[in-house]
Amino acid sequence: MKNKYTIGLLLLLNYATSQTRTSGLVPLGSGEMTVQIDLNDTNSKVTTTLSGPSSKWFSIGLNTDCMCVADCLLYKNNTFYDAQLQGGHNTPIIDVENNWTLLSDIVSNTSRTITITRDYISSDPTDFTFSSSLNSMNIIWAYACDDPSVLFYHCDYFGVQNLNFSNLQTNTLDIELNSITLYPNPAIKSITLLTNKAISIDTISIYNAIGQLIVETPINNLISSYAMDISNLSKGIYFIEISNSKNKITKKFVKL
C-alpha cells in the first residue's frame, strides 16, 4: 500500500510541475530582441516577456514565418498594442480591443522589457489561439530602422524564429524567490524583504511605474531579511526586481 501511495505521489508531483511549459528565453537575431512565452495549462493563461530597443518600436508576429496576415504584438511610443499584420509591408491594424494585460514595462539602459498575459482563447477571433497541445510555433520579429517614427520600416532588423515548448520544472530556487514578501506595503519610509530562510540574492533594483530604473543595490549574499530606505522616493507605484545568477522576480509596492 505504501509503494502505491509513493508512486501515486510522484506521478502527482510530476503532473503538477509539468503544467507550465516555456520556450525559455530566446534571443532574436543578434540579441537586440528576446522573447519568452510561458504556457500555463492549469489556468489556460499565456504570458509573454518581450524585449527590444527602448527608443524604437519592436514587434513579433505569432504563428507565422512570413509577412502574412497574422496576430501581432507591437510596442511603440511607450504603449503596447494588440494588432494584426496585414501582409506585405503594410502597417498593422491595431485591434479594437486589447486582450492582453500589461504586467510590467521596465527600461534598463537601452533595452525595454514588457511582460503581458491573456487567456489561451481570446474574445477576438483574429487573435492567435494558444492551447495545451501547442508544442512549437514560428514567429517573425522586427524592430525599427534608423527612423523609429516610421512603423514597419525595419531595414535588415527582422527575422524568423522557431519556438519549442518544454515543461518547466519548479525548482528550489523558484520556490525560494517566490516566497519573498514585502512589508509593509504600502510603505512610507522603508520597505523590508522577508523570506522563510536565507536565500542567495545578487541584486535588488527599484523601477518607477513607467519602467525607469531608480535604485540598483548589489547584495551578493544570503539574506532572510533586508530593509530598503525609500524615504526619498516620490509617492506612487514602484516595482522591486530581485535577482540572482539563475532567476529573478518582480514585485509591486506603493510609496505613501
Kinemage of the C-alpha trace (Angstrom):
@kinemage 1
@onewidth
@group {chain A} dominant
@subgroup {mainchain}
@vectorlist {calphas} color= white
{ca met a 1} P 0.000 0.000 0.000
{ca lys a 2} L 2.874 2.332 0.883
{ca asn a 3} L 4.540 1.705 -2.504
{ca lys a 4} L 1.302 2.509 -4.344
{ca tyr a 5} L 0.963 5.722 -2.351
{ca thr a 6} L 4.564 6.720 -3.124
{ca ile a 7} L 4.158 6.043 -6.847
{ca gly a 8} L 0.888 7.995 -6.891
{ca leu a 9} L 2.514 10.940 -5.120
{ca leu a 10} L 5.422 11.002 -7.569
{ca leu a 11} L 3.015 10.957 -10.514
{ca leu a 12} L 1.037 13.797 -8.952
{ca leu a 13} L 4.168 15.879 -8.386
{ca asn a 14} L 5.326 15.274 -11.944
{ca tyr a 15} L 1.897 16.282 -13.272
{ca ala a 16} L 1.856 19.433 -11.141
{ca thr a 17} L 5.301 20.608 -12.241
{ca ser a 18} L 4.541 19.994 -15.899
{ca gln a 19} L 1.565 22.329 -16.024
{ca thr a 20} L 3.755 25.216 -17.152
{ca arg a 21} L 5.562 24.917 -20.467
{ca thr a 22} L 8.060 27.504 -21.650
{ca ser a 23} L 10.030 28.465 -24.725
{ca gly a 24} L 12.803 29.658 -22.440
{ca leu a 25} L 14.473 32.998 -23.104
{ca val a 26} L 15.185 33.092 -26.857
{ca pro a 27} L 17.466 35.726 -28.464
{ca leu a 28} L 16.074 37.071 -31.731
{ca gly a 29} L 18.623 37.870 -34.403
{ca ser a 30} L 21.854 39.027 -32.791
{ca gly a 31} L 20.119 39.594 -29.471
{ca glu a 32} L 18.718 43.141 -29.730
{ca met a 33} L 15.344 41.474 -29.125
{ca thr a 34} L 14.446 38.486 -26.933
{ca val a 35} L 11.218 36.613 -26.281
{ca gln a 36} L 9.951 34.100 -23.768
{ca ile a 37} L 6.471 32.568 -23.927
{ca asp a 38} L 5.143 30.607 -20.941
{ca leu a 39} L 2.036 28.427 -21.232
{ca asn a 40} L 0.165 27.636 -18.018
{ca asp a 41} L -2.086 24.678 -18.812
{ca thr a 42} L -3.629 24.786 -15.319
{ca asn a 43} L -5.391 28.126 -15.792
{ca ser a 44} L -5.081 28.340 -19.622
{ca lys a 45} L -3.054 31.559 -19.482
{ca val a 46} L -0.167 32.577 -21.741
{ca thr a 47} L 2.477 35.015 -20.526
{ca thr a 48} L 4.882 36.661 -22.970
{ca thr a 49} L 8.052 38.501 -21.987
{ca leu a 50} L 9.336 40.567 -24.906
{ca ser a 51} L 12.328 42.904 -25.015
{ca gly a 52} L 13.634 45.296 -27.638
{ca pro a 53} L 15.318 48.689 -28.114
{ca ser a 54} L 13.920 51.195 -25.602
{ca ser a 55} L 13.811 54.071 -28.119
{ca lys a 56} L 12.223 52.220 -31.065
{ca trp a 57} L 9.158 50.188 -31.932
{ca phe a 58} L 9.537 46.405 -31.848
{ca ser a 59} L 7.123 43.626 -32.713
{ca ile a 60} L 6.561 39.903 -33.177
{ca gly a 61} L 4.029 38.084 -35.352
{ca leu a 62} L 2.552 34.905 -33.882
{ca asn a 63} L 2.346 31.542 -35.657
{ca thr a 64} L 3.791 32.734 -38.949
{ca asp a 65} L 7.064 32.600 -40.860
{ca cys a 66} L 6.329 35.390 -43.350
{ca met a 67} L 4.865 38.888 -43.583
{ca cys a 68} L 1.424 37.350 -43.956
{ca val a 69} L -1.865 38.189 -42.248
{ca ala a 70} L -1.227 37.190 -38.623
{ca asp a 71} L -1.715 38.131 -34.991
{ca cys a 72} L 0.850 40.695 -33.882
{ca leu a 73} L 2.299 42.047 -30.620
{ca leu a 74} L 3.574 45.607 -31.058
{ca tyr a 75} L 5.255 48.116 -28.762
{ca lys a 76} L 5.625 51.720 -29.952
{ca asn a 77} L 5.546 55.216 -28.458
{ca asn a 78} L 5.565 53.867 -24.879
{ca thr a 79} L 2.414 51.804 -25.478
{ca phe a 80} L 1.774 48.110 -26.071
{ca tyr a 81} L -0.713 47.181 -28.798
{ca asp a 82} L -2.596 44.029 -29.717
{ca ala a 83} L -2.589 44.220 -33.529
{ca gln a 84} L -2.910 42.369 -36.819
{ca leu a 85} L -0.344 42.115 -39.602
{ca gln a 86} L -1.906 42.868 -42.985
{ca gly a 87} L 0.593 41.103 -45.221
{ca gly a 88} L 3.490 42.576 -47.157
{ca his a 89} L 4.959 45.754 -45.683
{ca asn a 90} L 1.620 47.303 -44.824
{ca thr a 91} L 1.204 48.964 -41.449
{ca pro a 92} L -0.515 46.616 -38.970
{ca ile a 93} L -4.026 47.419 -37.810
{ca ile a 94} L -4.492 47.963 -34.066
{ca asp a 95} L -7.210 45.730 -32.615
{ca val a 96} L -10.310 47.479 -31.305
{ca glu a 97} L -9.899 45.612 -28.022
{ca asn a 98} L -6.553 44.821 -26.417
{ca asn a 99} L -6.970 41.346 -24.935
{ca trp a 100} L -3.520 41.296 -23.323
{ca thr a 101} L -2.908 42.637 -19.808
{ca leu a 102} L 0.351 44.530 -19.305
{ca leu a 103} L 2.073 43.191 -16.168
{ca ser a 104} L 5.294 45.204 -16.314
{ca asp a 105} L 7.202 47.642 -18.513
{ca ile a 106} L 10.841 48.060 -17.494
{ca val a 107} L 13.636 50.046 -19.138
{ca ser a 108} L 17.252 49.168 -18.357
{ca asn a 109} L 19.983 51.043 -20.226
{ca thr a 110} L 18.946 50.866 -23.918
{ca ser a 111} L 16.579 47.889 -23.589
{ca arg a 112} L 12.881 47.776 -22.746
{ca thr a 113} L 11.215 44.614 -21.415
{ca ile a 114} L 7.456 44.160 -21.279
{ca thr a 115} L 5.532 41.278 -19.752
{ca ile a 116} L 1.960 40.639 -20.906
{ca thr a 117} L -0.620 37.918 -20.306
{ca arg a 118} L -4.004 36.744 -21.603
{ca asp a 119} L -6.241 33.683 -21.807
{ca tyr a 120} L -5.353 30.963 -24.316
{ca ile a 121} L -8.569 31.746 -26.201
{ca ser a 122} L -9.201 35.428 -26.831
{ca ser a 123} L -12.566 37.079 -27.369
{ca asp a 124} L -11.148 38.370 -30.671
{ca pro a 125} L -11.370 35.631 -33.350
{ca thr a 126} L -8.428 37.218 -35.215
{ca asp a 127} L -6.117 36.634 -32.229
{ca phe a 128} L -3.958 33.508 -32.264
{ca thr a 129} L -5.402 30.696 -30.125
{ca phe a 130} L -2.946 29.022 -27.759
{ca ser a 131} L -3.665 25.520 -26.458
{ca ser a 132} L -2.356 22.787 -24.184
{ca ser a 133} L -1.366 20.796 -27.293
{ca leu a 134} L 0.912 23.543 -28.649
{ca asn a 135} L 4.485 22.229 -28.664
{ca ser a 136} L 6.131 24.584 -31.153
{ca met a 137} L 5.379 27.639 -33.258
{ca asn a 138} L 7.104 30.046 -35.627
{ca ile a 139} L 7.231 33.768 -35.006
{ca ile a 140} L 8.562 36.661 -37.041
{ca trp a 141} L 10.237 39.605 -35.356
{ca ala a 142} L 11.371 43.116 -36.281
{ca tyr a 143} L 12.357 46.439 -34.781
{ca ala a 144} L 12.654 49.965 -36.160
{ca cys a 145} L 15.324 51.126 -38.549
{ca asp a 146} L 17.172 54.443 -38.068
{ca asp a 147} L 13.943 56.446 -38.005
{ca pro a 148} L 11.828 54.950 -35.183
{ca ser a 149} L 8.797 57.046 -36.180
{ca val a 150} L 8.219 55.072 -39.394
{ca leu a 151} L 6.247 51.996 -38.451
{ca phe a 152} L 7.472 48.779 -40.058
{ca tyr a 153} L 10.455 50.397 -41.751
{ca his a 154} L 12.890 47.892 -40.259
{ca cys a 155} L 15.857 47.745 -42.686
{ca asp a 156} L 17.584 44.410 -42.003
{ca tyr a 157} L 16.351 44.182 -38.414
{ca phe a 158} L 13.907 41.307 -38.868
{ca gly a 159} L 13.799 37.528 -38.997
{ca val a 160} L 12.007 34.243 -38.329
{ca gln a 161} L 12.383 32.160 -35.172
{ca asn a 162} L 11.000 28.760 -34.189
{ca leu a 163} L 9.954 28.374 -30.546
{ca asn a 164} L 9.810 24.940 -28.895
{ca phe a 165} L 7.973 24.495 -25.599
{ca ser a 166} L 9.187 22.200 -22.838
{ca asn a 167} L 7.975 21.512 -19.312
{ca leu a 168} L 9.117 23.998 -16.704
{ca gln a 169} L 10.138 22.083 -13.611
{ca thr a 170} L 9.592 24.042 -10.405
{ca asn a 171} L 12.938 24.044 -8.632
{ca thr a 172} L 14.003 25.121 -5.162
{ca leu a 173} L 15.234 28.465 -6.430
{ca asp a 174} L 11.856 29.342 -7.974
{ca ile a 175} L 10.078 28.465 -4.730
{ca glu a 176} L 12.538 30.490 -2.641
{ca leu a 177} L 12.310 33.683 -4.708
{ca asn a 178} L 8.547 33.438 -4.962
{ca ser a 179} L 8.361 33.164 -1.171
{ca ile a 180} L 9.752 36.700 -0.732
{ca thr a 181} L 7.234 39.141 0.723
{ca leu a 182} L 7.359 42.934 1.082
{ca tyr a 183} L 6.462 44.572 4.395
{ca pro a 184} L 4.869 46.996 4.941
{ca asn a 185} L 3.097 47.564 1.660
{ca pro a 186} L 2.104 50.388 1.203
{ca ala a 187} L 5.179 51.882 2.903
{ca ile a 188} L 6.313 55.357 3.924
{ca lys a 189} L 9.976 55.357 4.970
{ca ser a 190} L 11.301 51.845 4.362
{ca ile a 191} L 10.247 48.516 2.955
{ca thr a 192} L 11.593 45.134 4.061
{ca leu a 193} L 12.088 41.962 2.029
{ca leu a 194} L 11.246 38.926 4.154
{ca thr a 195} L 11.914 35.243 3.421
{ca asn a 196} L 11.318 31.991 5.282
{ca lys a 197} L 15.035 31.230 5.233
{ca ala a 198} L 18.263 32.758 3.992
{ca ile a 199} L 18.450 32.713 0.182
{ca ser a 200} L 21.019 33.946 -2.317
{ca ile a 201} L 20.319 37.393 -3.787
{ca asp a 202} L 22.675 39.243 -6.126
{ca thr a 203} L 20.860 42.494 -6.889
{ca ile a 204} L 17.773 44.423 -5.787
{ca ser a 205} L 16.510 47.073 -8.210
{ca ile a 206} L 13.635 49.543 -7.936
{ca tyr a 207} L 11.789 50.828 -11.014
{ca asn a 208} L 9.108 53.507 -11.207
{ca ala a 209} L 5.695 52.996 -12.805
{ca ile a 210} L 6.973 53.782 -16.320
{ca gly a 211} L 9.875 51.353 -16.064
{ca gln a 212} L 12.768 53.718 -15.275
{ca leu a 213} L 15.497 52.341 -13.011
{ca ile a 214} L 15.540 54.375 -9.787
{ca val a 215} L 17.752 52.364 -7.430
{ca glu a 216} L 20.067 49.409 -8.003
{ca thr a 217} L 21.637 47.783 -4.946
{ca pro a 218} L 24.208 44.965 -5.182
{ca ile a 219} L 23.701 42.360 -2.438
{ca asn a 220} L 25.726 39.248 -3.387
{ca asn a 221} L 24.863 37.499 -0.145
{ca leu a 222} L 22.483 35.171 1.645
{ca ile a 223} L 19.678 37.115 3.299
{ca ser a 224} L 16.460 36.350 5.155
{ca ser a 225} L 15.520 39.982 5.800
{ca tyr a 226} L 16.614 43.160 4.068
{ca ala a 227} L 15.338 46.710 4.667
{ca met a 228} L 15.484 49.382 1.965
{ca asp a 229} L 15.217 53.114 2.612
{ca ile a 230} L 12.523 54.572 0.330
{ca ser a 231} L 12.018 57.881 2.127
{ca asn a 232} L 13.446 59.835 -0.833
{ca leu a 233} L 11.028 58.310 -3.355
{ca ser a 234} L 8.020 60.288 -4.530
{ca lys a 235} L 4.570 58.926 -3.751
{ca gly a 236} L 3.385 56.360 -6.273
{ca ile a 237} L 3.665 52.803 -7.598
{ca tyr a 238} L 7.055 51.087 -7.867
{ca phe a 239} L 8.439 47.672 -8.789
{ca ile a 240} L 11.186 45.795 -6.959
{ca glu a 241} L 13.190 43.350 -9.081
{ca ile a 242} L 15.038 40.716 -7.049
{ca ser a 243} L 17.600 38.649 -8.929
{ca asn a 244} L 20.390 36.148 -8.575
{ca ser a 245} L 22.513 34.203 -11.050
{ca lys a 246} L 19.688 31.863 -12.087
{ca asn a 247} L 16.385 33.673 -11.689
{ca lys a 248} L 14.589 36.927 -10.943
{ca ile a 249} L 11.163 38.068 -9.819
{ca thr a 250} L 9.362 41.422 -9.766
{ca lys a 251} L 7.022 42.608 -7.017
{ca lys a 252} L 4.945 45.778 -6.814
{ca phe a 253} L 4.749 48.195 -3.868
{ca val a 254} L 3.180 51.568 -3.134
{ca lys a 255} L 5.059 54.509 -1.613
{ca leu a 256} L 2.827 56.746 0.503
